[in-house]
Amino acid sequence: MSLDRRTFITSTAGLAFLASATGLAQAAVAVQPEGSVKVRNRILRVGGRDVFYKHAGKGAPIVLIHSSPGDSSFWEDEIPELAANYSVYAFDSPGFGRSEPPPETERDVGFMAERIAAALKALGLPPAVIIGSHTGAAVGTELTVRHPQMVRGLMLDGIPVFSEHELENWFGDFLDPLTPEKRAGHFTTMWTRSRDQGIWFPWSINAPQQLMPLRRLAGAQQIQRNMMRIMRSARTYLPEFRSAVFYAPRVPAALAAIEQPTYIVCAKGDPLSPHMARLPPLKSNQTVEMLDGFMEIRERRAAWLPGVMGSVVAPPIVDKLPVDEGISGYIVELADGREVFLRVAGKPDKPALLLIHDAPGSSHMHRPLIEALSAHARVYAVDLPGCGETEPLSTQTPTIGDYAEIMRSVMTALGLRRASVHGIGFGSSVALELAARHPQMVDKLVLQSVLLASAEDRADMLAHYAPRIELKADGSHWYTTWLMLRDSLVFWPWYKATGDRLRQVDIRDQFEAIPLHDRTVEVMKQYGSYHHVINAALGQDAQAVLKQIQSKAVICTDARHPFVGYDAALVAGQPNAKQLQAAANGTDHVKQLAGLLGLK
């Protein structure tokens, strides 16, 4: 269950295949090869919560449901293959990946099935073939039982049927929740767990009889990938995962209720392979096969699908900006096919405001501010390329101008001819450049904590401020990154840890476990490119750009930000700008800011 088949493959015969076919998407986004399948990332609002999915291809629909803890990236190597003939939808199940968790009272297999069914309805799909692996097999089974009119066929790759003995003895430590620790010890715990998943099943029982077939231990990149799948949803996924583990009593009645053709497979050596012998007597249109490995599963699936696929073609996807209350995720596709992740909040009829986040990190760090601003504006909070949920630019050394042009393209794709722009920290450098290059698009410019360092200081920071994150086999890069972020609260700049560099400011709330945990995870989402925007900003002479600004400016000084030492120079550089002081809690000044911007 915790070990999905991709992790299993890295330990066994499929290792060479995965080594050539996968790899973390930490290098720059490559241009889509001519003739290749375009996989698009999208977000639906279902029941007032985000449901993320990948889509590719045209034709009759196939729905893929991943194992857990994990997300739709589980299927990323198979989506293009299936999309050559079908319209493929791979969801992040609720509470996993980038899909928001359900209410605590509804976190089980049944709820996940209902939420995915609601997503299929929202997409207007005709009856689809459902393919689920491990936890996804349980969810796919439940979806088929509850909504048979939505399903043409069901393929299950390893359905969980744990015995009473296994349930009683295996899943104590296995289902321990992740609790962020103020001293970062949980990162070591999770790295060890992610590493052990390729050695034992369950990973929490280190006994000889629980050893997995092992060719060689997974490397740091694969362990990092597995850990990120857990970390994305570590504080919310356990109830759904527990429900899948304990799904066994439901299996006989569920399979008996299913009328659709059902194909149940499992690879030899898969942790769930013994469960195939525990299945109840099946109907004539329900088949079970134990196969040699992942490649044979793909071959048999390709042969099975034509006999169950429908002829009704899935409709094209129509992108719609969210209109729900609260903060919604949205992925905007630019004219060149690049995708940029946004957090959107506020009523559509309110004035538009583009929020550009500080770094290192993403727009996630500013959620309270986004929510407060949304009472006065329609807020579009981007994740800059190479940060958070947005893939990096194609060059390893982008300039601040490259980021400004992406912001221009985002505004164009959103239909925003003109908007107020609010930059924070390193995000202010991007906002400045956007306003200088495209003044006709920037109504009012909010500059909060701008880096106005000398050329000498910027050169020093370029060499030290945002070091590349090198993956370590022992997982120590997690602690090193956490410590860098923590030291940035203590010293300015963080890498000069001397007494005269201590920051004399009360920001004790930022030292708490969860804020530091969240910042670390946001950086690790794009560990190979998190530093790009910082280095680009360090290449900008912000003092010179300030003199070019034509837009009406509002300066928001912030005593809690590391750039506070530049606030006086910022005010001097924009003597006609309106001014205010950011509140200690980060939001109480928003009403005043809205007044200065002329927002209701």
C-alpha positions as CSV (number, residue, x, y, z in Angstrom):
1,M,0.0,0.0,0.0
2,S,2.6,2.5,1.0
3,L,4.9,0.9,-1.6
4,D,3.5,1.7,-5.0
5,R,4.6,-0.3,-8.0
6,R,7.0,2.3,-9.2
7,T,8.9,2.1,-6.0
8,F,8.8,-1.7,-6.2
9,I,10.1,-1.5,-9.8
10,T,13.1,0.5,-8.7
11,S,14.0,-2.4,-6.4
12,T,13.5,-5.2,-9.0
13,A,13.5,-6.0,-12.7
14,G,12.0,-2.7,-13.9
15,L,14.8,-0.5,-12.6
16,A,16.5,-0.1,-15.9
17,F,13.3,0.8,-17.6
18,L,12.4,3.5,-15.1
19,A,15.9,4.9,-15.1
20,S,15.5,5.6,-18.8
21,A,11.9,6.6,-18.8
22,T,11.6,8.8,-15.8
23,G,13.7,11.2,-13.8
24,L,12.7,14.1,-11.6
25,A,11.4,17.1,-13.5
26,Q,14.0,19.4,-11.8
27,A,15.9,20.4,-14.9
28,A,14.4,23.1,-17.1
29,V,11.1,22.5,-18.8
30,A,11.9,21.1,-22.2
31,V,10.2,22.1,-25.4
32,Q,7.5,19.5,-26.3
33,P,9.0,17.2,-29.0
34,E,7.1,17.3,-32.3
35,G,4.5,14.6,-32.4
36,S,4.7,13.8,-28.7
37,V,1.6,13.7,-26.4
38,K,1.0,16.9,-24.5
39,V,0.1,16.2,-20.9
40,R,-1.8,19.0,-19.3
41,N,-2.2,19.7,-15.6
42,R,-5.6,21.1,-14.5
43,I,-7.6,21.8,-11.4
44,L,-11.4,21.4,-10.9
45,R,-13.4,22.8,-8.1
46,V,-15.6,20.0,-6.8
47,G,-17.7,20.5,-3.6
48,G,-15.8,23.8,-2.9
49,R,-12.4,22.1,-2.9
50,D,-9.6,21.7,-5.5
51,V,-9.2,18.4,-7.4
52,F,-6.1,18.2,-9.4
53,Y,-5.7,16.0,-12.5
54,K,-3.5,15.4,-15.5
55,H,-5.1,15.0,-19.0
56,A,-3.8,13.9,-22.3
57,G,-5.1,12.5,-25.6
58,K,-8.5,12.3,-27.4
59,G,-11.1,9.6,-27.6
60,A,-13.1,7.5,-25.2
61,P,-12.1,8.2,-21.5
62,I,-9.8,6.3,-19.2
63,V,-9.6,7.3,-15.6
64,L,-6.4,6.5,-13.6
65,I,-6.4,6.3,-9.7
66,H,-3.1,6.1,-8.0
67,S,-1.8,4.2,-5.0
68,S,-1.1,5.9,-1.7
69,P,0.5,7.9,-0.3
70,G,1.1,9.3,-3.7
71,D,-0.3,11.4,-6.5
72,S,-1.0,11.3,-10.2
73,S,2.7,11.4,-11.0
74,F,2.5,7.7,-10.3
75,W,1.2,7.3,-13.9
76,E,3.3,9.8,-15.7
77,D,5.2,7.3,-17.8
78,E,2.0,5.5,-18.8
79,I,-0.2,8.5,-19.6
80,P,1.5,9.2,-23.0
81,E,1.2,5.5,-24.0
82,L,-2.5,5.4,-23.2
83,A,-3.2,8.9,-24.6
84,A,-2.1,7.7,-28.1
85,N,-5.5,6.1,-28.4
86,Y,-7.7,7.4,-25.6
87,S,-8.6,10.5,-23.5
88,V,-6.7,9.9,-20.2
89,Y,-7.5,11.5,-16.8
90,A,-5.2,10.9,-13.9
91,F,-6.4,12.4,-10.6
92,D,-4.7,13.3,-7.4
93,S,-7.1,11.6,-5.0
94,P,-8.7,14.0,-2.4
95,G,-6.2,14.6,0.4
96,F,-3.2,13.6,-1.8
97,G,-0.8,15.5,-4.0
98,R,-2.4,18.8,-5.1
99,S,-6.0,17.9,-4.4
100,E,-7.4,19.5,-1.2
101,P,-8.2,17.2,1.7
102,P,-11.9,16.5,2.5
103,P,-13.4,17.4,5.8
104,E,-12.0,15.2,8.6
105,T,-15.4,13.3,9.0
106,E,-15.3,12.2,5.3
107,R,-11.8,10.9,4.8
108,D,-12.3,7.4,3.6
109,V,-12.4,5.3,0.4
110,G,-16.1,6.0,-0.1
111,F,-15.5,9.8,0.0
112,M,-12.6,9.6,-2.4
113,A,-14.8,7.6,-4.8
114,E,-17.6,10.2,-4.5
115,R,-15.3,13.1,-5.1
116,I,-13.7,11.5,-8.2
117,A,-17.2,10.6,-9.5
118,A,-18.2,14.3,-9.0
119,A,-15.1,15.3,-10.9
120,L,-16.1,13.0,-13.8
121,K,-19.5,14.5,-13.8
122,A,-18.1,18.0,-13.8
123,L,-16.0,17.1,-16.8
124,G,-19.0,15.8,-18.6
125,L,-17.4,12.4,-19.3
126,P,-19.2,9.5,-20.9
127,P,-18.9,6.1,-19.2
128,A,-15.1,5.5,-18.7
129,V,-12.8,2.6,-18.0
130,I,-11.4,2.9,-14.5
131,I,-7.9,1.7,-13.7
132,G,-6.7,1.8,-10.1
133,S,-3.6,0.6,-8.4
134,H,-3.5,-0.6,-4.7
135,T,-5.4,2.2,-2.8
136,G,-6.6,3.3,-6.2
137,A,-8.0,-0.2,-6.8
138,A,-10.1,0.1,-3.7
139,V,-11.3,3.6,-4.7
140,G,-12.0,2.4,-8.3
141,T,-14.0,-0.6,-7.0
142,E,-16.1,1.6,-4.7
143,L,-16.7,4.2,-7.5
144,T,-17.9,1.4,-9.8
145,V,-20.3,0.0,-7.1
146,R,-21.7,3.5,-6.3
147,H,-21.9,4.9,-9.8
148,P,-22.2,2.0,-12.2
149,Q,-23.6,4.3,-14.9
150,M,-20.2,6.1,-15.1
151,V,-18.1,3.0,-15.7
152,R,-17.6,0.7,-18.7
153,G,-14.9,-1.4,-17.3
154,L,-12.6,-1.8,-14.3
155,M,-9.0,-2.8,-14.1
156,L,-7.4,-3.3,-10.7
157,D,-3.7,-3.6,-10.2
158,G,-3.3,-5.1,-6.8
159,I,-6.4,-4.7,-4.7
160,P,-5.8,-4.7,-0.9
161,V,-7.3,-7.8,0.9
162,F,-5.2,-7.8,4.1
163,S,-5.9,-10.7,6.5
164,E,-7.1,-10.2,10.1
165,H,-3.6,-11.2,11.3
166,E,-1.9,-8.6,9.1
167,L,-4.3,-5.9,10.1
168,E,-3.8,-6.6,13.8
169,N,0.0,-6.9,13.6
170,W,1.3,-4.9,10.7
171,F,-0.2,-1.5,10.9
172,G,0.8,0.1,14.2
173,D,3.8,2.2,13.4
174,F,2.9,1.9,9.7
175,L,0.1,4.3,10.2
176,D,1.8,6.8,12.5
177,P,0.9,10.4,11.6
178,L,3.5,12.9,10.6
179,T,4.0,15.6,13.2
180,P,6.3,18.5,12.2
181,E,8.9,19.0,14.9
182,K,10.3,22.4,15.9
183,R,13.9,21.0,15.6
184,A,13.2,19.3,12.2
185,G,13.7,15.7,13.4
186,H,10.6,14.6,11.4
187,F,12.5,15.1,8.1
188,T,15.0,12.4,9.1
189,T,12.2,10.1,10.2
190,M,10.4,10.5,6.8
191,W,13.6,10.0,4.8
192,T,14.3,6.8,6.6
193,R,10.7,5.6,6.1
194,S,10.9,6.5,2.3
195,R,14.2,4.6,2.1
196,D,12.9,1.6,4.0
197,Q,9.8,1.2,1.7
198,G,12.1,-0.4,-0.9
199,I,13.5,-2.9,1.6
200,W,10.6,-4.2,3.7
201,F,6.9,-4.5,3.4
202,P,5.5,-3.2,5.6
203,W,8.5,-0.9,6.0
204,S,7.8,-0.6,9.8
205,I,8.6,-4.3,10.4
206,N,12.3,-4.9,9.9
207,A,12.1,-8.7,9.9
208,P,13.6,-11.2,7.3
209,Q,10.2,-12.5,6.3
210,Q,9.2,-8.9,5.3
211,L,12.1,-8.3,3.0
212,M,11.3,-7.2,-0.5
213,P,12.9,-8.7,-3.6
214,L,15.8,-6.2,-4.0
215,R,18.3,-5.7,-6.9
216,R,19.8,-2.6,-5.4
217,L,18.6,0.1,-3.0
218,A,16.9,3.1,-4.7
219,G,19.1,6.1,-5.1
220,A,18.7,9.6,-3.6
221,Q,16.6,10.9,-6.5
222,Q,14.0,8.1,-6.2
223,I,13.9,8.3,-2.4
224,Q,13.4,12.1,-2.7
225,R,10.6,11.5,-5.1
226,N,8.9,9.0,-2.8
227,M,9.3,11.3,0.2
228,M,7.8,14.3,-1.7
229,R,4.7,12.2,-2.5
230,I,4.3,11.7,1.3
231,M,5.2,15.2,2.3
232,R,2.7,16.9,0.0
233,S,-0.1,15.3,2.0
234,A,1.6,14.0,5.1
235,R,-0.7,15.8,7.6
236,T,-4.0,14.8,6.0
237,Y,-3.8,11.5,4.1
238,L,-3.8,8.9,7.0
239,P,-7.6,8.5,7.4
240,E,-8.1,7.7,3.7
241,F,-5.0,5.4,3.7
242,R,-6.2,3.6,6.8
243,S,-9.6,3.1,5.1
244,A,-8.0,1.5,2.1
245,V,-5.8,-0.8,4.2
246,F,-9.0,-2.0,6.0
247,Y,-11.0,-2.3,2.8
248,A,-10.8,-6.1,2.8
249,P,-14.2,-6.9,4.4
250,R,-15.9,-4.8,1.7
251,V,-14.2,-6.6,-1.3
252,P,-16.5,-9.7,-1.6
253,A,-19.8,-7.7,-1.7
254,A,-18.3,-5.0,-3.8
255,L,-17.0,-7.4,-6.5
256,A,-20.3,-9.2,-6.4
257,A,-22.2,-6.0,-7.1
258,I,-20.1,-5.1,-10.1
259,E,-21.6,-6.0,-13.5
260,Q,-18.9,-4.3,-15.7
261,P,-16.0,-6.4,-17.1
262,T,-13.3,-6.4,-14.4
263,Y,-9.7,-7.3,-14.9
264,I,-7.6,-7.9,-11.8
265,V,-3.9,-8.2,-12.1
266,C,-0.8,-8.2,-9.9
267,A,2.9,-8.5,-10.6
268,K,4.8,-11.3,-8.9
269,G,6.7,-9.9,-6.0
270,D,4.3,-7.0,-5.5
271,P,3.5,-6.7,-1.8
272,L,-0.2,-7.4,-2.6
273,S,0.5,-10.4,-4.8
274,P,-0.6,-12.8,-2.0
275,H,-3.9,-11.0,-1.8
276,M,-5.0,-12.4,-5.2
277,A,-5.5,-15.8,-3.6
278,R,-7.9,-14.2,-1.1
279,L,-10.4,-12.9,-3.6
280,P,-13.9,-14.4,-3.5
281,P,-15.3,-16.4,-6.4
282,L,-15.7,-14.1,-9.4
283,K,-18.2,-13.7,-12.1
284,S,-17.7,-14.9,-15.7
285,N,-16.7,-11.4,-16.8
286,Q,-14.2,-10.9,-13.9
287,T,-10.6,-12.2,-14.5
288,V,-7.6,-12.5,-12.3
289,E,-4.1,-12.9,-13.5
290,M,-0.7,-13.0,-11.8
291,L,1.8,-11.5,-14.2
292,D,5.6,-11.5,-14.3
293,G,6.1,-7.7,-14.0
294,F,5.2,-4.2,-14.9
295,M,5.8,-4.5,-18.6
296,E,3.6,-7.5,-18.9
297,I,0.8,-5.7,-17.1
298,R,1.1,-2.9,-19.7
299,E,1.0,-5.4,-22.5
300,R,-2.1,-7.2,-21.1
301,R,-3.8,-3.9,-20.4
302,A,-3.2,-2.8,-24.0
303,A,-4.8,-6.0,-25.3
304,W,-7.8,-5.8,-22.8
305,L,-8.7,-2.2,-23.4
306,P,-10.1,-2.3,-26.9
307,G,-12.8,-4.9,-25.8
308,V,-14.2,-2.6,-23.1
309,M,-13.7,0.9,-24.4
310,G,-16.7,2.8,-25.5
311,S,-17.1,4.7,-28.7
312,V,-18.3,8.0,-27.2
313,V,-15.5,10.5,-27.3
314,A,-14.8,12.6,-24.2
315,P,-15.6,16.3,-24.7
316,P,-12.7,18.8,-24.8
317,I,-11.7,20.4,-21.6
318,V,-13.0,24.0,-21.1
319,D,-10.9,26.0,-18.7
320,K,-12.9,28.1,-16.3
321,L,-11.6,30.4,-13.7
322,P,-12.8,29.6,-10.2
323,V,-15.7,31.6,-8.7
324,D,-16.0,29.9,-5.3
325,E,-15.4,31.7,-2.1
326,G,-12.0,31.1,-0.5
327,I,-8.7,30.4,-2.2
328,S,-8.8,28.2,-5.3
329,G,-6.0,26.7,-7.3
330,Y,-5.9,27.3,-11.0
331,I,-3.4,26.5,-13.8
332,V,-3.2,28.9,-16.6
333,E,-1.8,27.8,-20.0
334,L,0.2,30.4,-21.8
335,A,0.4,30.9,-25.5
336,D,3.6,28.8,-25.8
337,G,2.0,25.9,-23.9
338,R,3.8,26.6,-20.6
339,E,1.7,26.2,-17.5
340,V,1.7,28.5,-14.5
341,F,0.0,27.7,-11.2
342,L,-2.0,30.4,-9.5
343,R,-4.0,30.8,-6.3
344,V,-7.2,32.7,-7.1
345,A,-9.4,34.5,-4.5
346,G,-12.1,37.2,-4.5
347,K,-15.2,37.9,-6.5
348,P,-14.6,38.1,-10.3
349,D,-16.2,41.6,-10.5
350,K,-13.7,43.1,-8.1
351,P,-10.6,45.0,-9.4
352,A,-7.7,42.6,-10.4
353,L,-4.5,42.4,-8.3
354,L,-1.5,40.3,-9.3
355,L,0.4,39.1,-6.2
356,I,4.1,38.0,-6.7
357,H,5.5,36.0,-3.8
358,D,8.8,36.3,-2.0
359,A,11.5,33.6,-2.3
360,P,12.6,31.1,-1.5
361,G,9.1,29.7,-1.4
362,S,5.8,30.1,-3.3
363,S,2.4,31.8,-3.0
364,H,1.5,29.3,-0.4
365,M,3.5,31.4,2.1
366,H,1.1,34.3,1.6
367,R,-2.2,32.5,2.0
368,P,-3.4,34.7,4.9
369,L,-2.6,37.8,2.9
370,I,-4.3,36.4,-0.2
371,E,-7.5,35.8,1.8
372,A,-7.4,39.3,3.4
373,L,-6.8,41.0,0.0
374,S,-9.7,39.0,-1.6
375,A,-12.2,41.0,0.4
376,H,-11.2,44.0,-1.7
377,A,-9.8,42.6,-5.0
378,R,-9.8,39.7,-7.3
379,V,-6.4,38.2,-6.4
380,Y,-4.2,36.2,-8.7
381,A,-1.2,34.9,-6.7
382,V,1.3,33.2,-9.0
383,D,3.9,30.6,-8.2
384,L,6.8,32.0,-10.2
385,P,8.5,29.5,-12.6
386,G,10.8,27.2,-10.7
387,C,8.9,27.8,-7.4
388,G,6.1,25.8,-5.7
389,E,3.8,24.2,-8.3
390,T,5.2,25.9,-11.4
391,E,7.9,24.2,-13.5
392,P,11.1,26.1,-14.2
393,L,12.0,28.1,-17.3
394,S,13.9,26.5,-20.0
395,T,17.2,28.2,-19.2
396,Q,19.2,27.5,-16.1
397,T,20.1,31.2,-15.8
398,P,16.9,33.2,-16.3
399,T,17.0,37.0,-15.9
400,I,14.6,39.1,-14.0
401,G,13.3,40.2,-17.4
402,D,12.4,36.6,-18.2
403,Y,10.2,36.5,-15.1
404,A,8.6,39.8,-15.9
405,E,7.7,38.6,-19.4
406,I,6.1,35.5,-17.9
407,M,4.0,37.7,-15.7
408,R,3.0,39.7,-18.7
409,S,2.0,36.5,-20.5
410,V,0.0,35.3,-17.4
411,M,-1.9,38.6,-17.4
412,T,-2.6,38.2,-21.1
413,A,-3.8,34.6,-20.7
414,L,-6.1,35.7,-17.9
415,G,-7.5,38.5,-20.0
416,L,-6.1,41.2,-17.7
417,R,-5.3,44.3,-19.8
418,R,-4.4,46.2,-16.7
419,A,-4.1,45.4,-13.0
420,S,-2.5,46.4,-9.7
421,V,0.6,44.5,-9.0
422,H,1.9,43.7,-5.5
423,G,5.4,42.3,-5.1
424,I,6.9,41.0,-1.8
425,G,10.6,40.6,-1.2
426,F,12.3,39.1,-4.2
427,G,8.9,39.1,-5.9
428,S,9.1,42.9,-5.7
429,S,12.0,42.8,-8.1
430,V,9.8,41.0,-10.6
431,A,7.0,43.5,-10.0
432,L,9.4,46.4,-10.6
433,E,10.7,44.9,-13.9
434,L,7.1,44.3,-15.1
435,A,6.1,47.8,-14.3
436,A,9.2,49.2,-16.0
437,R,8.8,47.1,-19.2
438,H,5.0,47.2,-19.5
439,P,3.7,50.3,-17.7
440,Q,0.4,50.2,-19.6
441,M,-0.4,46.9,-17.8
442,V,0.3,48.0,-14.3
443,D,-2.3,50.3,-12.7
444,K,-0.8,50.7,-9.2
445,L,2.4,49.1,-8.0
446,V,2.7,47.9,-4.4
447,L,6.4,47.4,-3.4
448,Q,6.8,45.5,-0.1
449,S,10.4,44.9,1.0
450,V,12.6,45.6,-2.1
451,L,16.2,44.5,-2.3
452,L,18.2,47.6,-2.9
453,A,21.7,46.3,-2.2
454,S,24.9,47.6,-3.6
455,A,26.5,45.9,-6.6
456,E,29.2,44.5,-4.3
457,D,26.6,43.1,-1.8
458,R,24.6,41.6,-4.6
459,A,27.6,39.9,-6.0
460,D,28.3,38.4,-2.6
461,M,24.7,37.2,-2.2
462,L,24.8,35.7,-5.7
463,A,27.7,33.6,-4.5
464,H,26.2,32.5,-1.2
465,Y,22.5,33.4,-0.6
466,A,20.7,30.6,-2.6
467,P,23.0,27.6,-2.8
468,R,22.1,24.7,-5.1
469,I,20.5,21.8,-3.2
470,E,22.4,18.6,-3.7
471,L,20.5,15.4,-2.9
472,K,22.3,13.3,-0.3
473,A,21.9,9.5,0.1
474,D,21.3,10.1,3.9
475,G,18.7,12.7,3.3
476,S,20.7,15.4,5.1
477,H,19.8,17.9,2.4
478,W,16.4,18.3,4.0
479,Y,17.9,19.4,7.3
480,T,20.4,21.6,5.5
481,T,17.6,23.4,3.6
482,W,15.5,23.7,6.8
483,L,18.4,25.2,8.6
484,M,19.1,27.7,5.8
485,L,15.5,28.9,6.0
486,R,15.6,29.0,9.8
487,D,18.9,30.9,9.8
488,S,17.4,33.5,7.5
489,L,15.2,34.4,10.5
490,V,18.2,34.8,12.7
491,F,20.9,36.5,10.6
492,W,21.0,39.0,7.7
493,P,22.2,37.7,5.3
494,W,21.7,34.2,6.7
495,Y,25.1,32.8,5.7
496,K,27.0,35.5,7.8
497,A,26.3,34.0,11.2
498,T,28.1,36.5,13.4
499,G,26.9,38.6,16.3
500,D,26.8,41.9,14.3
501,R,24.5,40.2,11.8
502,L,21.8,39.1,14.2
503,R,18.3,40.3,13.4
504,Q,16.9,42.3,16.3
505,V,13.2,41.6,15.6
506,D,10.5,39.6,17.4
507,I,9.4,37.0,14.8
508,R,9.1,34.0,17.2
509,D,5.9,32.8,15.4
510,Q,8.0,32.1,12.3
511,F,10.2,29.7,14.3
512,E,7.3,27.4,15.0
513,A,7.3,23.9,13.5
514,I,4.6,24.2,10.9
515,P,5.7,27.5,9.2
516,L,9.3,26.2,8.9
517,H,8.0,22.8,7.7
518,D,5.8,24.3,5.1
519,R,8.6,26.6,3.8
520,T,10.9,23.7,3.5
521,V,8.4,21.6,1.6
522,E,7.7,24.5,-0.8
523,V,11.4,24.8,-1.6
524,M,11.8,21.1,-2.0
525,K,9.0,20.9,-4.6
526,Q,11.5,22.6,-6.9
527,Y,14.8,21.9,-5.2
528,G,16.7,22.1,-8.5
529,S,15.4,25.6,-9.5
530,Y,14.2,27.4,-6.3
531,H,17.3,29.7,-6.5
532,H,16.7,30.9,-10.1
533,V,14.4,33.8,-9.3
534,I,16.6,34.9,-6.4
535,N,19.7,34.9,-8.6
536,A,17.8,36.8,-11.3
537,A,16.7,39.4,-8.8
538,L,20.3,39.8,-7.6
539,G,21.3,40.6,-11.2
540,Q,18.9,43.6,-11.2
541,D,19.9,47.1,-10.3
542,A,16.7,47.9,-8.6
543,Q,17.7,51.4,-7.7
544,A,18.0,52.2,-11.5
545,V,14.7,50.5,-12.3
546,L,12.9,52.5,-9.6
547,K,13.7,55.6,-11.5
548,Q,11.9,54.3,-14.6
549,I,8.6,53.5,-12.8
550,Q,5.6,55.4,-14.2
551,S,2.8,53.6,-12.4
552,K,1.4,55.0,-9.2
553,A,3.4,53.4,-6.3
554,V,2.5,52.3,-2.8
555,I,5.4,51.5,-0.5
556,C,4.7,48.9,2.2
557,T,7.5,48.9,4.7
558,D,7.8,45.7,6.8
559,A,9.9,45.7,10.0
560,R,9.7,41.9,10.1
561,H,11.2,41.3,6.7
562,P,15.0,40.8,6.2
563,F,15.0,43.7,3.6
564,V,13.9,46.2,6.2
565,G,17.3,47.9,6.0
566,Y,16.5,49.0,2.5
567,D,13.1,50.6,3.3
568,A,14.6,54.1,3.8
569,A,16.3,54.0,0.4
570,L,13.0,52.7,-1.1
571,V,11.0,55.6,0.3
572,A,13.7,58.0,-0.9
573,G,13.6,56.5,-4.4
574,Q,9.9,57.0,-4.7
575,P,9.2,60.3,-2.9
576,N,5.7,60.6,-4.3
577,A,4.6,57.1,-3.4
578,K,2.0,56.5,-0.8
579,Q,3.2,54.7,2.3
580,L,2.1,52.3,5.0
581,Q,3.5,49.9,7.5
582,A,2.8,46.1,7.2
583,A,1.1,44.8,10.2
584,A,3.0,42.4,12.5
585,N,0.4,39.6,11.7
586,G,0.8,40.2,8.0
587,T,-2.8,41.2,7.3
588,D,-4.2,43.9,9.6
589,H,-2.8,46.6,7.3
590,V,-4.8,45.3,4.3
591,K,-7.8,47.5,4.7
592,Q,-5.6,50.6,4.7
593,L,-3.7,49.2,1.7
594,A,-7.0,48.7,-0.1
595,G,-7.9,52.3,0.5
596,L,-4.6,53.5,-0.9
597,L,-5.2,51.4,-4.0
598,G,-8.7,52.7,-4.4
599,L,-10.3,49.3,-3.8
600,K,-13.7,48.9,-2.2
